[in-house]
Amino acid sequence: MNLEEYILSHIDEEGEQLTRLNRDAHVNLLRPRMISGHLQGRMLKMFCRMISPKRILEIGTYTGYATLCMAEALPEDGIIHTIEINDEMEDFILKQFNQSPDKNKIRLHIGDAMGIIPSIDETFDLVFIDAGTGSIKPSERLRKL
């Protein structure tokens, strides 16, 4: 048994909503392999449970799979701000979020993260960067804010 198989045998099930999201992505999207998926999603949920953040910033939403996984681990008064640059993904993402029991914990922002982040009046306990950053490293770009 390799490490991935071991982890998959010991983490939470994917659940109906995430299974449906995964299928919708593979049927309807051009690059479905960009989805976080079961292993990464459940690892993110585990990290959130360990760290216990109340405020999360996610840069790069894509389908919202990782967002939903992290939102599951947030307390009722927790919030995740997630930023997606591709406005063509908005309807797909909102459909997924609106079906979630954690939808009130999620704030979707569409546009360039470097323009959006300064407008969010929050101090974040956790930042998950899952997006292309061009030629500048993410830590350098965020420090400029």
Steps between C-alpha positions, in 0.01 A plus 500: 500500500645838400458825694207626291310173542567506874372857538192432287416200717510714817330828405137610477291383208454746218128538564212551257551868425872474430448185291237687296728804465784277379273338241358837386853629453600199290187524285480878457845658535793518264769418760336280766836367621562842657244411769648453847340158538436264787853459638601867490158615615494273802859592589398868492203421725732318742744793506211737571386281787854497641562875461142604587493818289200730515598704194638338183611660175510275195655628179381292207154349539461315169201270579478571872592144600780605738286789627221263599744266674651781707156646576396164651771542765421863584302585814150640449632857528794430266534644151696420188562764236580332171619683189464373143637702211299319229154658488378218275521267804265710715173320416657156547654602834185668634294192413735289713510745790123548506453124546730492802388503863804725555402761239469776762868460586615568141557833323583470131689783333549507122800688362872551551610411853750785514215748455249319722711415805552862613120550499439209741500632854615180674805360671548145378605202710569288191577581137477230233654602167383271222542724198753597237722783609693593188864586547469631858492258792171513698671606823663795322169608343310478829770691688443792263145531630 
